[in-house]
Amino acid sequence: MIQRNGVFLVTGASAGLGKAITTGLARQGATVVMVSRNRQKGEETLSEIAGVTGNPSLDLLVADLSSQQAIRQLAQEFQQRYSRLHILVNNAGAHMQQRQLSVDGIEMNLAINHLSAFLLTNLLVDTMRASAPARIVNVASNAMTRSVNLDDLQSEQTFVPFAVYGQAKLAMALCTYALARRLTGTGVTANALHPGLTATNIVDAVAPPIARPFLGIIKRFLQTPEQGAQTALYLATSPEVEGVTGQYFVRSKQGRSVPNSYDEALQERVWTMSADLVGLERAVSPRS
Ligand SMILES: NC(=O)c1ccc[n+]([C@@H]2O[C@H](COP(=O)([O-])OP(=O)(O)OC[C@H]3O[C@@H](n4cnc5c(N)ncnc54)[C@H](OP(=O)(O)O)[C@@H]3O)[C@@H](O)[C@H]2O)c1
């Protein structure tokens, strides 16, 4: 059972789904560490959530998750402050319409939507093992593509924005399942989810120019961030999913991601490629 006095960490915590997830976790009375890329926005959100929930144990760490050095520093700062981590919600995400490279020379959709979660999780997983039972909750998307172009993981040859975003989400699902396999028997679970279409900033980034004038109307028909946060909150805290791992959830129910996401050989290929891209010599191994 996840403890009420546990330590939870949420990325992308100062907007949209992450803010709603943080608020939901904060209501449970836990220590919630928010990760934001902007200190001022993070502090304002923290004050707001503290006011709404009355939780005095909120904390803020600042990191631009497109930078591997910033992610390493984030993990280090977290470990200096806390010796335990019970729930890690990898929620931060972005949709880039143009091909841009991160400071590490990596295509941005891949860097933010997949590699940041991959690296942060690998850096914190030993802390989570020592805190078990613990849960890793990865916010993926039903926008994931059906397959990965292993010869063009960074979309150098072809760049179709929504497909590039979707490929990063598939990479996240593949590596979630590979991680769950590696963590079997450790008391640490790893699951992925689709939050459902939710009225947040990312919708503005995804929308094609033709739809932009109608976004205000379109968003009224989407879920609120509070509704969209429910599946992540369920996976993070519900006793019903204790011990459940390597699964994909939609609307707080076990679902299926695309067929290729269950291909173990593909999971291992993408795991190895991801470890290489983030410079991890030793990403979690089965019995490390
Ligand atoms: N909304 C949907 O319909 C939907 C559907 C499926 C999946 N998702 C996924 O849900 C997750 C949350 O997205 P959202 O809908 O809540 O959108 P959002 O409002 O745009 O929130 C995205 C969050 O990620 C943070 N972020 C983006 N780039 C970052 C970076 N380089 N470093 C650190 N943080 C960064 C943002 O920080 P700032 O606050 O500084 O911008 C923000 O807090 C994403 O992974 C998204 O792909 C959303």
The ligand as an ORCA input file, in Angstrom:
! r2SCAN-3c Opt
* xyz 0 1
  N      -4.034     17.181    -23.298
  C      -4.269     16.077    -23.980
  O      -5.301     15.928    -24.669
  C      -3.272     14.945    -23.923
  C      -3.594     13.739    -24.578
  C      -2.693     12.691    -24.515
  C      -1.512     12.848    -23.818
  N      -1.202     14.023    -23.221
  C       0.063     14.132    -22.495
  O      -0.191     14.634    -21.196
  C       1.005     15.219    -20.683
  C       0.682     16.570    -20.049
  O       0.329     17.463    -21.074
  P      -0.823     18.538    -20.906
  O      -1.955     18.073    -21.722
  O      -1.054     18.851    -19.497
  O      -0.177     19.771    -21.687
  P       0.479     21.137    -21.128
  O      -0.536     21.926    -20.412
  O       1.149     21.726    -22.310
  O       1.519     20.634    -20.050
  C       2.769     20.110    -20.408
  C       3.687     20.239    -19.215
  O       4.987     19.779    -19.584
  C       5.936     20.800    -19.267
  N       7.072     20.801    -20.166
  C       7.065     20.921    -21.518
  N       8.328     20.986    -21.979
  C       9.140     20.917    -20.897
  C      10.536     20.959    -20.720
  N      11.372     21.094    -21.749
  N      11.036     20.876    -19.468
  C      10.209     20.759    -18.409
  N       8.874     20.719    -18.504
  C       8.343     20.807    -19.743
  C       5.170     22.101    -19.387
  O       5.850     23.111    -18.693
  P       5.396     24.642    -18.798
  O       4.289     24.751    -17.780
  O       6.617     25.408    -18.433
  O       4.946     24.862    -20.206
  C       3.840     21.703    -18.768
  O       3.894     21.777    -17.373
  C       1.976     15.300    -21.849
  O       2.921     14.274    -21.749
  C       1.079     15.100    -23.059
  O       1.772     14.569    -24.141
  C      -2.067     15.089    -23.243
*
